[in-house]
Amino acid sequence: MRLKSAADLRVGEVGVIRDVSLDALPVKLLEMGCLPGTELEVKHVAPFNGPIYFRMADYHLAIRKDLAQMILLEDSVEDVA
Protein backbone atom coordinates (compact mmCIF):
# COMPACT_ATOMS: atom_id res chain seq x y z
CA MET A 1 0.00 0.00 0.00
CA ARG A 2 1.42 3.36 -1.07
CA LEU A 3 0.66 6.42 1.06
CA LYS A 4 0.39 9.96 -0.27
CA SER A 5 -0.59 13.26 1.29
CA ALA A 6 -3.95 14.96 0.89
CA ALA A 7 -2.10 17.73 -0.96
CA ASP A 8 -1.20 15.21 -3.71
CA LEU A 9 -4.83 14.52 -4.66
CA ARG A 10 -6.28 16.15 -7.76
CA VAL A 11 -9.80 17.54 -8.16
CA GLY A 12 -12.30 14.68 -8.07
CA GLU A 13 -9.94 12.18 -6.43
CA VAL A 14 -10.94 10.44 -3.23
CA GLY A 15 -8.70 9.05 -0.50
CA VAL A 16 -9.06 7.60 2.98
CA ILE A 17 -7.06 9.13 5.81
CA ARG A 18 -4.50 6.62 7.02
CA ASP A 19 -2.42 8.78 9.39
CA VAL A 20 -2.20 12.39 10.59
CA SER A 21 0.61 14.34 12.20
CA LEU A 22 -0.86 14.75 15.69
CA ASP A 23 1.92 17.09 16.82
CA ALA A 24 1.59 19.54 13.92
CA LEU A 25 -2.07 19.35 12.86
CA PRO A 26 -4.35 21.85 14.64
CA VAL A 27 -6.64 20.28 17.22
CA LYS A 28 -9.63 21.91 15.51
CA LEU A 29 -9.10 19.71 12.41
CA LEU A 30 -8.99 16.61 14.59
CA GLU A 31 -12.18 17.70 16.37
CA MET A 32 -13.86 18.20 12.98
CA GLY A 33 -13.22 14.56 12.13
CA CYS A 34 -9.92 14.63 10.28
CA LEU A 35 -9.06 11.20 11.67
CA PRO A 36 -7.87 7.86 10.26
CA GLY A 37 -10.62 6.09 8.32
CA THR A 38 -12.31 9.31 7.14
CA GLU A 39 -12.82 9.71 3.40
CA LEU A 40 -11.67 12.94 1.69
CA GLU A 41 -12.62 14.18 -1.77
CA VAL A 42 -10.94 17.17 -3.43
CA LYS A 43 -13.57 19.57 -4.73
CA HIS A 44 -11.37 22.54 -5.75
CA VAL A 45 -7.77 23.71 -5.62
CA ALA A 46 -7.23 27.47 -5.41
CA PRO A 47 -4.68 29.00 -7.78
CA PHE A 48 -1.30 30.41 -6.77
CA ASN A 49 -0.64 27.80 -4.09
CA GLY A 50 -3.89 28.68 -2.27
CA PRO A 51 -5.98 26.41 -0.07
CA ILE A 52 -7.44 23.04 -1.08
CA TYR A 53 -11.21 22.57 -0.75
CA PHE A 54 -12.21 19.09 0.49
CA ARG A 55 -15.47 17.25 1.11
CA MET A 56 -15.11 15.33 4.36
CA ALA A 57 -18.06 13.52 5.97
CA ASP A 58 -21.11 15.80 5.56
CA TYR A 59 -19.30 19.11 5.20
CA HIS A 60 -16.69 20.98 3.18
CA LEU A 61 -13.34 22.15 4.46
CA ALA A 62 -10.65 24.41 2.99
CA ILE A 63 -7.13 24.00 4.36
CA ARG A 64 -3.69 25.29 3.42
CA LYS A 65 -1.47 23.07 1.32
CA ASP A 66 1.14 22.78 4.09
CA LEU A 67 -1.50 21.33 6.45
CA ALA A 68 -2.82 19.00 3.75
CA GLN A 69 0.71 17.59 3.39
CA MET A 70 0.51 16.39 7.01
CA ILE A 71 -2.52 14.20 6.26
CA LEU A 72 -1.47 10.83 4.84
CA LEU A 73 -3.94 8.89 2.71
CA GLU A 74 -4.27 5.41 1.30
CA ASP A 75 -4.31 5.23 -2.50
CA SER A 76 -7.41 6.70 -4.10
CA VAL A 77 -10.58 4.72 -3.52
CA GLU A 78 -12.16 5.94 -6.76
CA ASP A 79 -12.16 8.84 -9.17
CA VAL A 80 -15.47 10.66 -9.12
CA ALA A 81 -14.67 13.36 -11.68
Order of alpha helices (4+ residues) and beta strands (2+ residues): beta-beta-alpha-beta-beta-beta-alpha-beta
